[in-house]
């Protein structure tokens, strides 16, 4: 019987250790997504520029300097961060000060 009692004595410690490990391992920060490059096929389709001030006004006459990814409805990042997710580009981040032809008032 001593083995059973020893086992039951260690059981709470084992369960607590398992829960602590799950919390610690589960709270790792998410890996940062790669930034979308201007020459990637997805970016070229919508005229993405990492800097809104570099958009060609001849090619995109509807573009206004105040339009950026940070104030676009499709942007999923924090307005104050340097970049964040976009509904259009899935696992790639875009520059907050960027722009593309899919820009929508946010």
Jmol script that loads the backbone (N, CA, C; Angstrom):
load data "model"
ATOM      1  N   UNK A   1       0.780  -1.209   0.000  1.00  0.00           N
ATOM      2  CA  UNK A   1       0.000   0.000   0.000  1.00  0.00           C
ATOM      3  C   UNK A   1       0.823   1.275   0.000  1.00  0.00           C
ATOM      4  N   UNK A   2       2.063   1.249   0.466  1.00  0.00           N
ATOM      5  CA  UNK A   2       2.819   2.495   0.480  1.00  0.00           C
ATOM      6  C   UNK A   2       2.985   3.088  -0.921  1.00  0.00           C
ATOM      7  N   UNK A   3       3.092   2.248  -1.925  1.00  0.00           N
ATOM      8  CA  UNK A   3       3.280   2.791  -3.277  1.00  0.00           C
ATOM      9  C   UNK A   3       2.053   3.575  -3.732  1.00  0.00           C
ATOM     10  N   UNK A   4       0.889   3.038  -3.413  1.00  0.00           N
ATOM     11  CA  UNK A   4      -0.334   3.731  -3.803  1.00  0.00           C
ATOM     12  C   UNK A   4      -0.431   5.067  -3.069  1.00  0.00           C
ATOM     13  N   UNK A   5      -0.102   5.068  -1.800  1.00  0.00           N
ATOM     14  CA  UNK A   5      -0.147   6.311  -1.020  1.00  0.00           C
ATOM     15  C   UNK A   5       0.880   7.314  -1.537  1.00  0.00           C
ATOM     16  N   UNK A   6       2.058   6.819  -1.906  1.00  0.00           N
ATOM     17  CA  UNK A   6       3.078   7.717  -2.469  1.00  0.00           C
ATOM     18  C   UNK A   6       2.572   8.319  -3.777  1.00  0.00           C
ATOM     19  N   UNK A   7       1.990   7.477  -4.612  1.00  0.00           N
ATOM     20  CA  UNK A   7       1.462   7.951  -5.892  1.00  0.00           C
ATOM     21  C   UNK A   7       0.408   9.035  -5.664  1.00  0.00           C
ATOM     22  N   UNK A   8      -0.527   8.762  -4.770  1.00  0.00           N
ATOM     23  CA  UNK A   8      -1.580   9.736  -4.484  1.00  0.00           C
ATOM     24  C   UNK A   8      -1.018  11.012  -3.863  1.00  0.00           C
ATOM     25  N   UNK A   9       0.079  10.891  -3.142  1.00  0.00           N
ATOM     26  CA  UNK A   9       0.727  12.066  -2.566  1.00  0.00           C
ATOM     27  C   UNK A   9       1.379  12.947  -3.620  1.00  0.00           C
ATOM     28  N   UNK A  10       1.912  12.329  -4.671  1.00  0.00           N
ATOM     29  CA  UNK A  10       2.574  13.083  -5.741  1.00  0.00           C
ATOM     30  C   UNK A  10       1.604  13.572  -6.818  1.00  0.00           C
ATOM     31  N   UNK A  11       0.418  13.019  -6.852  1.00  0.00           N
ATOM     32  CA  UNK A  11      -0.546  13.365  -7.898  1.00  0.00           C
ATOM     33  C   UNK A  11      -0.856  14.870  -7.955  1.00  0.00           C
ATOM     34  N   UNK A  12      -1.166  15.537  -6.848  1.00  0.00           N
ATOM     35  CA  UNK A  12      -1.429  16.986  -6.939  1.00  0.00           C
ATOM     36  C   UNK A  12      -0.233  17.774  -7.479  1.00  0.00           C
ATOM     37  N   UNK A  13       0.966  17.377  -7.089  1.00  0.00           N
ATOM     38  CA  UNK A  13       2.165  18.049  -7.579  1.00  0.00           C
ATOM     39  C   UNK A  13       2.315  17.862  -9.088  1.00  0.00           C
ATOM     40  N   UNK A  14       2.070  16.654  -9.557  1.00  0.00           N
ATOM     41  CA  UNK A  14       2.181  16.369 -10.991  1.00  0.00           C
ATOM     42  C   UNK A  14       1.144  17.156 -11.786  1.00  0.00           C
ATOM     43  N   UNK A  15      -0.079  17.196 -11.294  1.00  0.00           N
ATOM     44  CA  UNK A  15      -1.130  17.944 -11.992  1.00  0.00           C
ATOM     45  C   UNK A  15      -0.833  19.438 -12.014  1.00  0.00           C
ATOM     46  N   UNK A  16      -0.372  19.965 -10.902  1.00  0.00           N
ATOM     47  CA  UNK A  16      -0.029  21.386 -10.831  1.00  0.00           C
ATOM     48  C   UNK A  16       1.119  21.711 -11.778  1.00  0.00           C
ATOM     49  N   UNK A  17       2.125  20.863 -11.814  1.00  0.00           N
ATOM     50  CA  UNK A  17       3.263  21.079 -12.719  1.00  0.00           C
ATOM     51  C   UNK A  17       2.808  21.074 -14.169  1.00  0.00           C
ATOM     52  N   UNK A  18       1.916  20.165 -14.498  1.00  0.00           N
ATOM     53  CA  UNK A  18       1.389  20.097 -15.866  1.00  0.00           C
ATOM     54  C   UNK A  18       0.627  21.349 -16.247  1.00  0.00           C
ATOM     55  N   UNK A  19      -0.178  21.854 -15.319  1.00  0.00           N
ATOM     56  CA  UNK A  19      -0.939  23.072 -15.605  1.00  0.00           C
ATOM     57  C   UNK A  19      -0.021  24.280 -15.754  1.00  0.00           C
ATOM     58  N   UNK A  20       0.984  24.385 -14.908  1.00  0.00           N
ATOM     59  CA  UNK A  20       1.940  25.492 -14.996  1.00  0.00           C
ATOM     60  C   UNK A  20       2.673  25.433 -16.329  1.00  0.00           C
ATOM     61  N   UNK A  21       3.099  24.260 -16.739  1.00  0.00           N
ATOM     62  CA  UNK A  21       3.799  24.109 -18.019  1.00  0.00           C
ATOM     63  C   UNK A  21       2.895  24.511 -19.175  1.00  0.00           C
ATOM     64  N   UNK A  22       1.632  24.132 -19.128  1.00  0.00           N
ATOM     65  CA  UNK A  22       0.698  24.485 -20.199  1.00  0.00           C
ATOM     66  C   UNK A  22       0.511  25.990 -20.289  1.00  0.00           C
ATOM     67  N   UNK A  23       0.421  26.657 -19.152  1.00  0.00           N
ATOM     68  CA  UNK A  23       0.250  28.115 -19.146  1.00  0.00           C
ATOM     69  C   UNK A  23       1.496  28.800 -19.682  1.00  0.00           C
ATOM     70  N   UNK A  24       2.662  28.370 -19.223  1.00  0.00           N
ATOM     71  CA  UNK A  24       3.919  28.992 -19.653  1.00  0.00           C
ATOM     72  C   UNK A  24       4.150  28.766 -21.139  1.00  0.00           C
ATOM     73  N   UNK A  25       3.984  27.551 -21.602  1.00  0.00           N
ATOM     74  CA  UNK A  25       4.227  27.250 -23.013  1.00  0.00           C
ATOM     75  C   UNK A  25       3.151  27.839 -23.908  1.00  0.00           C
ATOM     76  N   UNK A  26       1.950  27.955 -23.413  1.00  0.00           N
ATOM     77  CA  UNK A  26       0.861  28.504 -24.204  1.00  0.00           C
ATOM     78  C   UNK A  26       0.890  30.013 -24.304  1.00  0.00           C
ATOM     79  N   UNK A  27       1.689  30.689 -23.494  1.00  0.00           N
ATOM     80  CA  UNK A  27       1.718  32.146 -23.509  1.00  0.00           C
ATOM     81  C   UNK A  27       2.920  32.714 -24.248  1.00  0.00           C
ATOM     82  N   UNK A  28       3.519  31.918 -25.094  1.00  0.00           N
ATOM     83  CA  UNK A  28       4.636  32.430 -25.899  1.00  0.00           C
ATOM     84  C   UNK A  28       4.129  33.482 -26.867  1.00  0.00           C
ATOM     85  N   UNK A  29       4.913  34.515 -27.128  1.00  0.00           N
ATOM     86  CA  UNK A  29       4.469  35.526 -28.086  1.00  0.00           C
ATOM     87  C   UNK A  29       4.400  34.932 -29.491  1.00  0.00           C
ATOM     88  N   UNK A  30       3.437  35.391 -30.253  1.00  0.00           N
ATOM     89  CA  UNK A  30       3.279  34.903 -31.620  1.00  0.00           C
ATOM     90  C   UNK A  30       4.463  35.334 -32.473  1.00  0.00           C
ATOM     91  N   UNK A  31       4.831  34.496 -33.415  1.00  0.00           N
ATOM     92  CA  UNK A  31       5.923  34.814 -34.325  1.00  0.00           C
ATOM     93  C   UNK A  31       5.480  35.945 -35.257  1.00  0.00           C
ATOM     94  N   UNK A  32       6.329  36.906 -35.453  1.00  0.00           N
ATOM     95  CA  UNK A  32       6.002  38.032 -36.324  1.00  0.00           C
ATOM     96  C   UNK A  32       5.860  37.552 -37.768  1.00  0.00           C
ATOM     97  N   UNK A  33       4.854  38.059 -38.442  1.00  0.00           N
ATOM     98  CA  UNK A  33       4.643  37.706 -39.839  1.00  0.00           C
ATOM     99  C   UNK A  33       5.662  38.442 -40.709  1.00  0.00           C
ATOM    100  N   UNK A  34       5.960  37.859 -41.846  1.00  0.00           N
ATOM    101  CA  UNK A  34       6.880  38.485 -42.796  1.00  0.00           C
ATOM    102  C   UNK A  34       6.190  39.688 -43.438  1.00  0.00           C
ATOM    103  N   UNK A  35       6.970  40.692 -43.754  1.00  0.00           N
ATOM    104  CA  UNK A  35       6.426  41.881 -44.418  1.00  0.00           C
ATOM    105  C   UNK A  35       6.225  41.597 -45.904  1.00  0.00           C
ATOM    106  N   UNK A  36       5.168  42.133 -46.447  1.00  0.00           N
ATOM    107  CA  UNK A  36       4.871  42.003 -47.865  1.00  0.00           C
ATOM    108  C   UNK A  36       5.852  42.861 -48.657  1.00  0.00           C
ATOM    109  N   UNK A  37       6.472  42.288 -49.663  1.00  0.00           N
ATOM    110  CA  UNK A  37       7.377  43.036 -50.528  1.00  0.00           C
ATOM    111  C   UNK A  37       6.623  43.652 -51.694  1.00  0.00           C
ATOM    112  N   UNK A  38       7.042  44.814 -52.133  1.00  0.00           N
ATOM    113  CA  UNK A  38       6.360  45.508 -53.229  1.00  0.00           C
ATOM    114  C   UNK A  38       6.410  44.742 -54.541  1.00  0.00           C
ATOM    115  N   UNK A  39       7.387  43.860 -54.709  1.00  0.00           N
ATOM    116  CA  UNK A  39       7.533  43.122 -55.963  1.00  0.00           C
ATOM    117  C   UNK A  39       6.857  41.746 -55.945  1.00  0.00           C
ATOM    118  N   UNK A  40       6.218  41.403 -54.851  1.00  0.00           N
ATOM    119  CA  UNK A  40       5.512  40.122 -54.784  1.00  0.00           C
ATOM    120  C   UNK A  40       4.259  40.197 -55.654  1.00  0.00           C
ATOM    121  N   UNK A  41       3.884  39.075 -56.291  1.00  0.00           N
ATOM    122  CA  UNK A  41       2.732  39.083 -57.204  1.00  0.00           C
ATOM    123  C   UNK A  41       1.454  39.675 -56.604  1.00  0.00           C
ATOM    124  N   UNK A  42       1.161  39.345 -55.347  1.00  0.00           N
ATOM    125  CA  UNK A  42      -0.046  39.881 -54.698  1.00  0.00           C
ATOM    126  C   UNK A  42       0.027  41.400 -54.601  1.00  0.00           C
ATOM    127  N   UNK A  43       1.204  41.909 -54.280  1.00  0.00           N
ATOM    128  CA  UNK A  43       1.392  43.352 -54.118  1.00  0.00           C
ATOM    129  C   UNK A  43       1.282  44.069 -55.462  1.00  0.00           C
ATOM    130  N   UNK A  44       1.856  43.479 -56.489  1.00  0.00           N
ATOM    131  CA  UNK A  44       1.821  44.094 -57.817  1.00  0.00           C
ATOM    132  C   UNK A  44       0.395  44.207 -58.355  1.00  0.00           C
ATOM    133  N   UNK A  45      -0.449  43.227 -58.046  1.00  0.00           N
ATOM    134  CA  UNK A  45      -1.834  43.241 -58.540  1.00  0.00           C
ATOM    135  C   UNK A  45      -2.620  44.447 -58.049  1.00  0.00           C
ATOM    136  N   UNK A  46      -2.304  44.918 -56.862  1.00  0.00           N
ATOM    137  CA  UNK A  46      -3.057  46.045 -56.285  1.00  0.00           C
ATOM    138  C   UNK A  46      -2.208  47.304 -56.125  1.00  0.00           C
ATOM    139  N   UNK A  47      -1.021  47.316 -56.710  1.00  0.00           N
ATOM    140  CA  UNK A  47      -0.166  48.498 -56.672  1.00  0.00           C
ATOM    141  C   UNK A  47       0.330  48.859 -55.286  1.00  0.00           C
ATOM    142  N   UNK A  48       0.576  47.858 -54.446  1.00  0.00           N
ATOM    143  CA  UNK A  48       1.020  48.115 -53.072  1.00  0.00           C
ATOM    144  C   UNK A  48       2.367  48.825 -53.038  1.00  0.00           C
ATOM    145  N   UNK A  49       2.429  49.863 -52.217  1.00  0.00           N
ATOM    146  CA  UNK A  49       3.677  50.564 -51.921  1.00  0.00           C
ATOM    147  C   UNK A  49       3.812  50.626 -50.406  1.00  0.00           C
ATOM    148  N   UNK A  50       4.999  50.352 -49.904  1.00  0.00           N
ATOM    149  CA  UNK A  50       5.248  50.375 -48.463  1.00  0.00           C
ATOM    150  C   UNK A  50       5.207  51.798 -47.911  1.00  0.00           C
ATOM    151  N   UNK A  51       5.337  52.789 -48.797  1.00  0.00           N
ATOM    152  CA  UNK A  51       5.284  54.198 -48.402  1.00  0.00           C
ATOM    153  C   UNK A  51       4.265  54.895 -49.300  1.00  0.00           C
ATOM    154  N   UNK A  52       3.177  55.338 -48.722  1.00  0.00           N
ATOM    155  CA  UNK A  52       2.089  55.957 -49.478  1.00  0.00           C
ATOM    156  C   UNK A  52       2.539  57.166 -50.299  1.00  0.00           C
ATOM    157  N   UNK A  53       3.576  57.853 -49.853  1.00  0.00           N
ATOM    158  CA  UNK A  53       4.057  59.031 -50.585  1.00  0.00           C
ATOM    159  C   UNK A  53       4.759  58.653 -51.888  1.00  0.00           C
ATOM    160  N   UNK A  54       5.051  57.380 -52.088  1.00  0.00           N
ATOM    161  CA  UNK A  54       5.742  56.918 -53.302  1.00  0.00           C
ATOM    162  C   UNK A  54       4.784  56.402 -54.380  1.00  0.00           C
ATOM    163  N   UNK A  55       3.475  56.511 -54.154  1.00  0.00           N
ATOM    164  CA  UNK A  55       2.483  56.036 -55.121  1.00  0.00           C
ATOM    165  C   UNK A  55       2.495  56.945 -56.344  1.00  0.00           C
ATOM    166  N   UNK A  56       2.501  56.350 -57.531  1.00  0.00           N
ATOM    167  CA  UNK A  56       2.515  57.088 -58.792  1.00  0.00           C
ATOM    168  C   UNK A  56       1.132  57.711 -59.036  1.00  0.00           C
ATOM    169  N   UNK A  57       1.024  59.052 -58.992  1.00  0.00           N
ATOM    170  CA  UNK A  57      -0.281  59.695 -59.177  1.00  0.00           C
ATOM    171  C   UNK A  57      -0.846  59.522 -60.589  1.00  0.00           C
ATOM    172  N   UNK A  58       0.014  59.292 -61.572  1.00  0.00           N
ATOM    173  CA  UNK A  58      -0.455  59.056 -62.943  1.00  0.00           C
ATOM    174  C   UNK A  58      -1.167  57.705 -63.039  1.00  0.00           C
ATOM    175  N   UNK A  59      -0.601  56.725 -62.373  1.00  0.00           N
ATOM    176  CA  UNK A  59      -1.151  55.371 -62.422  1.00  0.00           C
ATOM    177  C   UNK A  59      -2.357  55.213 -61.493  1.00  0.00           C
ATOM    178  N   UNK A  60      -2.346  55.935 -60.367  1.00  0.00           N
ATOM    179  CA  UNK A  60      -3.425  55.842 -59.375  1.00  0.00           C
ATOM    180  C   UNK A  60      -3.933  57.240 -59.025  1.00  0.00           C
ATOM    181  N   UNK A  61      -4.715  57.870 -59.923  1.00  0.00           N
ATOM    182  CA  UNK A  61      -5.176  59.245 -59.692  1.00  0.00           C
ATOM    183  C   UNK A  61      -6.121  59.395 -58.494  1.00  0.00           C
ATOM    184  N   UNK A  62      -6.746  58.322 -58.055  1.00  0.00           N
ATOM    185  CA  UNK A  62      -7.666  58.422 -56.911  1.00  0.00           C
ATOM    186  C   UNK A  62      -6.934  58.422 -55.565  1.00  0.00           C
ATOM    187  N   UNK A  63      -5.629  58.138 -55.582  1.00  0.00           N
ATOM    188  CA  UNK A  63      -4.847  58.101 -54.339  1.00  0.00           C
ATOM    189  C   UNK A  63      -4.704  59.499 -53.751  1.00  0.00           C
ATOM    190  N   UNK A  64      -4.864  59.579 -52.433  1.00  0.00           N
ATOM    191  CA  UNK A  64      -4.639  60.834 -51.710  1.00  0.00           C
ATOM    192  C   UNK A  64      -3.531  60.589 -50.689  1.00  0.00           C
ATOM    193  N   UNK A  65      -2.664  61.569 -50.454  1.00  0.00           N
ATOM    194  CA  UNK A  65      -1.550  61.390 -49.512  1.00  0.00           C
ATOM    195  C   UNK A  65      -1.978  60.957 -48.105  1.00  0.00           C
ATOM    196  N   UNK A  66      -3.185  61.313 -47.707  1.00  0.00           N
ATOM    197  CA  UNK A  66      -3.650  60.951 -46.360  1.00  0.00           C
ATOM    198  C   UNK A  66      -4.071  59.482 -46.242  1.00  0.00           C
ATOM    199  N   UNK A  67      -4.194  58.789 -47.369  1.00  0.00           N
ATOM    200  CA  UNK A  67      -4.601  57.384 -47.352  1.00  0.00           C
ATOM    201  C   UNK A  67      -3.403  56.488 -47.060  1.00  0.00           C
ATOM    202  N   UNK A  68      -3.488  55.730 -45.988  1.00  0.00           N
ATOM    203  CA  UNK A  68      -2.434  54.777 -45.637  1.00  0.00           C
ATOM    204  C   UNK A  68      -3.082  53.479 -45.173  1.00  0.00           C
ATOM    205  N   UNK A  69      -2.280  52.442 -45.095  1.00  0.00           N
ATOM    206  CA  UNK A  69      -2.791  51.163 -44.584  1.00  0.00           C
ATOM    207  C   UNK A  69      -3.346  51.331 -43.173  1.00  0.00           C
ATOM    208  N   UNK A  70      -2.698  52.167 -42.362  1.00  0.00           N
ATOM    209  CA  UNK A  70      -3.113  52.344 -40.968  1.00  0.00           C
ATOM    210  C   UNK A  70      -4.538  52.868 -40.835  1.00  0.00           C
ATOM    211  N   UNK A  71      -5.028  53.631 -41.836  1.00  0.00           N
ATOM    212  CA  UNK A  71      -6.399  54.129 -41.741  1.00  0.00           C
ATOM    213  C   UNK A  71      -7.331  53.470 -42.758  1.00  0.00           C
ATOM    214  N   UNK A  72      -6.938  52.291 -43.223  1.00  0.00           N
ATOM    215  CA  UNK A  72      -7.745  51.512 -44.164  1.00  0.00           C
ATOM    216  C   UNK A  72      -8.616  50.521 -43.394  1.00  0.00           C
ATOM    217  N   UNK A  73      -9.800  50.287 -43.884  1.00  0.00           N
ATOM    218  CA  UNK A  73     -10.728  49.348 -43.258  1.00  0.00           C
ATOM    219  C   UNK A  73     -10.182  47.916 -43.264  1.00  0.00           C
ATOM    220  N   UNK A  74      -9.328  47.566 -44.201  1.00  0.00           N
ATOM    221  CA  UNK A  74      -8.808  46.204 -44.326  1.00  0.00           C
ATOM    222  C   UNK A  74      -7.613  45.922 -43.420  1.00  0.00           C
ATOM    223  N   UNK A  75      -7.038  46.974 -42.855  1.00  0.00           N
ATOM    224  CA  UNK A  75      -5.844  46.847 -42.009  1.00  0.00           C
ATOM    225  C   UNK A  75      -6.207  46.231 -40.671  1.00  0.00           C
ATOM    226  N   UNK A  76      -5.406  45.273 -40.216  1.00  0.00           N
ATOM    227  CA  UNK A  76      -5.684  44.573 -38.965  1.00  0.00           C
ATOM    228  C   UNK A  76      -4.675  44.882 -37.863  1.00  0.00           C
ATOM    229  N   UNK A  77      -3.743  45.761 -38.135  1.00  0.00           N
ATOM    230  CA  UNK A  77      -2.736  46.110 -37.136  1.00  0.00           C
ATOM    231  C   UNK A  77      -3.173  47.278 -36.280  1.00  0.00           C
ATOM    232  N   UNK A  78      -2.334  47.628 -35.348  1.00  0.00           N
ATOM    233  CA  UNK A  78      -2.554  48.777 -34.479  1.00  0.00           C
ATOM    234  C   UNK A  78      -2.149  50.028 -35.255  1.00  0.00           C
ATOM    235  N   UNK A  79      -2.966  51.066 -35.184  1.00  0.00           N
ATOM    236  CA  UNK A  79      -2.684  52.305 -35.921  1.00  0.00           C
ATOM    237  C   UNK A  79      -1.324  52.900 -35.591  1.00  0.00           C
ATOM    238  N   UNK A  80      -0.832  52.656 -34.378  1.00  0.00           N
ATOM    239  CA  UNK A  80       0.436  53.242 -33.944  1.00  0.00           C
ATOM    240  C   UNK A  80       1.639  52.358 -34.237  1.00  0.00           C
ATOM    241  N   UNK A  81       1.428  51.157 -34.741  1.00  0.00           N
ATOM    242  CA  UNK A  81       2.559  50.260 -35.008  1.00  0.00           C
ATOM    243  C   UNK A  81       3.130  50.509 -36.402  1.00  0.00           C
ATOM    244  N   UNK A  82       4.309  49.994 -36.648  1.00  0.00           N
ATOM    245  CA  UNK A  82       4.968  50.177 -37.944  1.00  0.00           C
ATOM    246  C   UNK A  82       4.340  49.321 -39.031  1.00  0.00           C
ATOM    247  N   UNK A  83       3.650  48.275 -38.658  1.00  0.00           N
ATOM    248  CA  UNK A  83       3.022  47.392 -39.633  1.00  0.00           C
ATOM    249  C   UNK A  83       2.023  46.479 -38.969  1.00  0.00           C
ATOM    250  N   UNK A  84       1.271  45.766 -39.802  1.00  0.00           N
ATOM    251  CA  UNK A  84       0.276  44.844 -39.272  1.00  0.00           C
ATOM    252  C   UNK A  84      -0.356  44.046 -40.384  1.00  0.00           C
ATOM    253  N   UNK A  85      -1.277  43.207 -40.026  1.00  0.00           N
ATOM    254  CA  UNK A  85      -1.942  42.340 -40.993  1.00  0.00           C
ATOM    255  C   UNK A  85      -2.899  43.100 -41.892  1.00  0.00           C
ATOM    256  N   UNK A  86      -3.241  42.451 -43.000  1.00  0.00           N
ATOM    257  CA  UNK A  86      -4.205  43.001 -43.947  1.00  0.00           C
ATOM    258  C   UNK A  86      -5.071  41.847 -44.439  1.00  0.00           C
ATOM    259  N   UNK A  87      -6.356  42.090 -44.567  1.00  0.00           N
ATOM    260  CA  UNK A  87      -7.284  41.069 -45.030  1.00  0.00           C
ATOM    261  C   UNK A  87      -6.861  40.523 -46.394  1.00  0.00           C
ATOM    262  N   UNK A  88      -6.319  41.362 -47.243  1.00  0.00           N
ATOM    263  CA  UNK A  88      -5.946  40.940 -48.599  1.00  0.00           C
ATOM    264  C   UNK A  88      -4.746  40.011 -48.660  1.00  0.00           C
ATOM    265  N   UNK A  89      -3.819  40.163 -47.741  1.00  0.00           N
ATOM    266  CA  UNK A  89      -2.537  39.479 -47.882  1.00  0.00           C
ATOM    267  C   UNK A  89      -2.306  38.335 -46.903  1.00  0.00           C
ATOM    268  N   UNK A  90      -3.320  37.915 -46.195  1.00  0.00           N
ATOM    269  CA  UNK A  90      -3.245  36.728 -45.349  1.00  0.00           C
ATOM    270  C   UNK A  90      -2.127  36.726 -44.331  1.00  0.00           C
ATOM    271  N   UNK A  91      -1.104  35.910 -44.572  1.00  0.00           N
ATOM    272  CA  UNK A  91      -0.032  35.724 -43.585  1.00  0.00           C
ATOM    273  C   UNK A  91       1.092  36.744 -43.696  1.00  0.00           C
ATOM    274  N   UNK A  92       0.945  37.752 -44.530  1.00  0.00           N
ATOM    275  CA  UNK A  92       1.968  38.798 -44.681  1.00  0.00           C
ATOM    276  C   UNK A  92       1.489  40.087 -44.024  1.00  0.00           C
ATOM    277  N   UNK A  93       2.414  40.801 -43.420  1.00  0.00           N
ATOM    278  CA  UNK A  93       2.112  42.112 -42.844  1.00  0.00           C
ATOM    279  C   UNK A  93       2.384  43.196 -43.878  1.00  0.00           C
ATOM    280  N   UNK A  94       1.717  44.316 -43.729  1.00  0.00           N
ATOM    281  CA  UNK A  94       1.941  45.477 -44.590  1.00  0.00           C
ATOM    282  C   UNK A  94       2.423  46.631 -43.717  1.00  0.00           C
ATOM    283  N   UNK A  95       3.091  47.581 -44.340  1.00  0.00           N
ATOM    284  CA  UNK A  95       3.570  48.758 -43.617  1.00  0.00           C
ATOM    285  C   UNK A  95       2.381  49.652 -43.278  1.00  0.00           C
ATOM    286  N   UNK A  96       2.340  50.174 -42.069  1.00  0.00           N
ATOM    287  CA  UNK A  96       1.242  51.053 -41.650  1.00  0.00           C
ATOM    288  C   UNK A  96       1.164  52.287 -42.539  1.00  0.00           C
ATOM    289  N   UNK A  97       2.316  52.761 -43.018  1.00  0.00           N
ATOM    290  CA  UNK A  97       2.314  53.951 -43.876  1.00  0.00           C
ATOM    291  C   UNK A  97       2.216  53.587 -45.361  1.00  0.00           C
ATOM    292  N   UNK A  98       1.911  52.324 -45.646  1.00  0.00           N
ATOM    293  CA  UNK A  98       1.774  51.861 -47.024  1.00  0.00           C
ATOM    294  C   UNK A  98       0.418  52.194 -47.624  1.00  0.00           C
ATOM    295  N   UNK A  99       0.210  51.745 -48.860  1.00  0.00           N
ATOM    296  CA  UNK A  99      -1.044  51.988 -49.570  1.00  0.00           C
ATOM    297  C   UNK A  99      -1.181  50.984 -50.701  1.00  0.00           C
ATOM    298  N   UNK A 100      -2.423  50.649 -51.060  1.00  0.00           N
ATOM    299  CA  UNK A 100      -2.700  49.876 -52.277  1.00  0.00           C
ATOM    300  C   UNK A 100      -4.035  50.336 -52.840  1.00  0.00           C
ATOM    301  N   UNK A 101      -4.330  49.927 -54.056  1.00  0.00           N
ATOM    302  CA  UNK A 101      -5.540  50.389 -54.736  1.00  0.00           C
ATOM    303  C   UNK A 101      -6.829  49.844 -54.120  1.00  0.00           C
ATOM    304  N   UNK A 102      -6.728  48.905 -53.198  1.00  0.00           N
ATOM    305  CA  UNK A 102      -7.914  48.371 -52.520  1.00  0.00           C
ATOM    306  C   UNK A 102      -8.255  49.181 -51.265  1.00  0.00           C
ATOM    307  N   UNK A 103      -7.554  50.300 -51.047  1.00  0.00           N
ATOM    308  CA  UNK A 103      -7.758  51.102 -49.841  1.00  0.00           C
ATOM    309  C   UNK A 103      -9.231  51.472 -49.685  1.00  0.00           C
ATOM    310  N   UNK A 104      -9.756  51.287 -48.469  1.00  0.00           N
ATOM    311  CA  UNK A 104     -11.139  51.641 -48.119  1.00  0.00           C
ATOM    312  C   UNK A 104     -11.117  52.471 -46.844  1.00  0.00           C
ATOM    313  N   UNK A 105     -11.927  53.501 -46.810  1.00  0.00           N
ATOM    314  CA  UNK A 105     -12.007  54.349 -45.617  1.00  0.00           C
ATOM    315  C   UNK A 105     -12.327  53.499 -44.398  1.00  0.00           C
ATOM    316  N   UNK A 106     -11.479  53.626 -43.357  1.00  0.00           N
ATOM    317  CA  UNK A 106     -11.655  52.805 -42.148  1.00  0.00           C
ATOM    318  C   UNK A 106     -12.479  53.437 -41.086  1.00  0.00           C
TER     319      UNK A 106
END
end "model"
wireframe off; spacefill off
backbone 0.3
color backbone group
